[in-house]
Structures are given as C-alpha cells and as structure tokens.
C-alpha cells in the first residue's frame, strides 16, 4: 500500500481531519495533504512527528 493512502486511512481511523493531525504533529496541513496525494515524500523528521501524533511506530506508518 502506498504511504499516502495508508496515512489517510490511519488518520481517518482516529477520526482526525488533516487540520487536526497538523495541529497534533506540528506538520503543515498542506504537507499532510501532499503526502496523502503522493505528491511528495515525507522527511524522516516528518515521519517521526506524524507517527508520534498518531501514536504508532514509524515502521507501522511505512507498512
């Protein structure tokens, strides 16, 4: 599964909007949107912030 689709599913499973995840992770909402649409790839720092906000391991985010 592509990272963007997986991130979107994880976010929606926790009933979070992109804006909610942006606030929790301190990652810009536009970056989250671009990752979910596979327009860009996240940096390691962004992956760390997103996984922490979603309360999952980075490896779980990448699966």
Backbone as CSV, one residue per row, in Angstrom:
resi,resn,N_x,N_y,N_z,CA_x,CA_y,CA_z,C_x,C_y,C_z
1,UNK,0.848,-1.180,0.000,0.000,0.000,0.000,0.893,1.242,0.000
2,UNK,0.499,2.230,-0.755,1.255,3.469,-0.813,1.144,4.218,0.511
3,UNK,2.195,4.936,0.837,2.247,5.675,2.097,1.090,6.659,2.217
4,UNK,0.791,7.378,1.151,-0.277,8.379,1.200,-1.621,7.781,1.568
5,UNK,-1.964,6.678,0.942,-3.239,6.006,1.216,-3.244,5.484,2.647
6,UNK,-2.121,4.919,3.060,-2.021,4.360,4.410,-2.140,5.457,5.472
7,UNK,-1.462,6.582,5.250,-1.550,7.706,6.188,-2.986,8.202,6.289
8,UNK,-3.655,8.328,5.175,-5.041,8.802,5.174,-5.939,7.842,5.958
9,UNK,-5.761,6.542,5.743,-6.569,5.555,6.466,-6.310,5.617,7.969
10,UNK,-5.044,5.710,8.357,-4.705,5.801,9.782,-5.315,7.057,10.406
11,UNK,-5.219,8.163,9.690,-5.772,9.431,10.179,-7.293,9.332,10.332
12,UNK,-7.956,8.798,9.331,-9.409,8.682,9.370,-9.870,7.686,10.430
13,UNK,-9.100,6.621,10.652,-9.445,5.643,11.687,-9.440,6.270,13.072
14,UNK,-8.656,7.321,13.243,-8.602,8.021,14.525,-9.531,9.235,14.529
15,UNK,-10.381,9.332,13.494,-11.346,10.426,13.364,-10.688,11.795,13.410
16,UNK,-9.570,11.911,12.701,-8.850,13.176,12.641,-8.954,13.766,11.242
17,UNK,-9.139,15.067,11.177,-9.045,15.752,9.893,-7.575,16.022,9.620
18,UNK,-7.275,16.445,8.417,-5.890,16.812,8.118,-5.453,17.954,9.025
19,UNK,-6.360,18.883,9.285,-6.040,20.007,10.163,-5.767,19.536,11.585
20,UNK,-6.574,18.592,12.082,-6.347,18.042,13.427,-4.963,17.413,13.516
21,UNK,-4.611,16.604,12.518,-3.307,15.948,12.512,-2.188,16.978,12.396
22,UNK,-2.430,18.014,11.642,-1.453,19.085,11.503,-1.162,19.738,12.854
23,UNK,-2.199,20.003,13.612,-2.040,20.624,14.931,-1.317,19.682,15.885
24,UNK,-1.716,18.417,15.884,-1.090,17.438,16.786,0.380,17.188,16.455
25,UNK,0.694,17.150,15.179,2.042,16.775,14.748,2.964,17.966,14.501
26,UNK,2.362,19.148,14.384,3.119,20.348,14.017,3.736,20.221,12.618
27,UNK,3.013,19.486,11.763,3.367,19.364,10.347,2.318,20.167,9.581
28,UNK,2.726,21.036,8.660,1.730,21.833,7.931,0.668,20.961,7.249
29,UNK,-0.558,21.450,7.263,-1.670,20.718,6.658,-1.426,20.485,5.179
30,UNK,-0.799,21.439,4.509,-0.511,21.263,3.083,0.471,20.111,2.857
31,UNK,1.409,19.936,3.776,2.358,18.816,3.669,1.632,17.488,3.833
32,UNK,0.734,17.416,4.811,-0.050,16.191,5.028,-0.875,15.879,3.784
33,UNK,-1.508,16.896,3.232,-2.308,16.717,2.015,-1.440,16.208,0.870
34,UNK,-0.265,16.797,0.697,0.629,16.385,-0.390,1.136,14.956,-0.198
35,UNK,1.392,14.561,1.038,1.821,13.181,1.306,0.677,12.224,0.978
36,UNK,-0.532,12.556,1.434,-1.686,11.681,1.190,-1.999,11.536,-0.289
37,UNK,-1.698,12.562,-1.063,-1.950,12.505,-2.513,-0.721,12.042,-3.284
38,UNK,0.307,11.586,-2.544,1.550,11.087,-3.143,2.211,12.106,-4.060
39,UNK,2.091,13.379,-3.683,2.761,14.442,-4.424,4.193,14.600,-3.932
40,UNK,4.397,14.332,-2.646,5.751,14.418,-2.092,5.958,13.285,-1.089
41,UNK,7.201,13.056,-0.797,7.562,12.053,0.209,7.974,12.780,1.480
42,UNK,7.599,12.251,2.627,7.939,12.920,3.876,9.407,12.737,4.254
43,UNK,9.931,13.703,4.961,11.272,13.576,5.515,11.203,12.653,6.728
44,UNK,12.351,12.234,7.206,12.403,11.404,8.413,11.787,12.153,9.589
45,UNK,12.081,13.452,9.688,11.529,14.252,10.788,10.000,14.306,10.712
46,UNK,9.466,14.456,9.510,8.009,14.477,9.329,7.408,13.132,9.690
47,UNK,8.037,12.047,9.281,7.549,10.708,9.639,7.519,10.534,11.152
48,UNK,8.555,11.028,11.814,8.627,10.929,13.274,7.475,11.706,13.922
49,UNK,7.242,12.910,13.449,6.167,13.741,14.012,4.790,13.119,13.772
50,UNK,4.572,12.603,12.564,3.273,12.002,12.241,3.041,10.727,13.043
51,UNK,4.059,9.895,13.146,3.897,8.650,13.899,3.648,8.937,15.374
52,UNK,4.324,9.932,15.914,4.113,10.299,17.318,2.687,10.816,17.529
53,UNK,2.220,11.666,16.609,0.863,12.216,16.716,-0.205,11.132,16.588
54,UNK,0.068,10.113,15.765,-0.880,9.018,15.569,-0.689,7.898,16.587
55,UNK,0.347,8.031,17.422,0.659,7.053,18.464,0.947,5.670,17.872
56,UNK,1.776,5.676,16.823,2.194,4.431,16.179,3.698,4.506,15.924
57,UNK,4.297,3.361,15.612,5.711,3.311,15.257,5.877,3.792,13.819
58,UNK,7.040,4.348,13.533,7.325,4.771,12.158,7.203,3.578,11.215
59,UNK,7.665,2.426,11.647,7.592,1.235,10.782,6.136,0.879,10.455
60,UNK,5.225,1.112,11.412,3.799,0.850,11.154,3.241,1.828,10.138
61,UNK,3.739,3.041,10.171,3.303,4.043,9.208,3.778,3.694,7.806
62,UNK,4.950,3.105,7.705,5.528,2.776,6.406,5.035,1.461,5.817
63,UNK,4.354,0.650,6.585,3.879,-0.653,6.082,2.728,-0.471,5.114
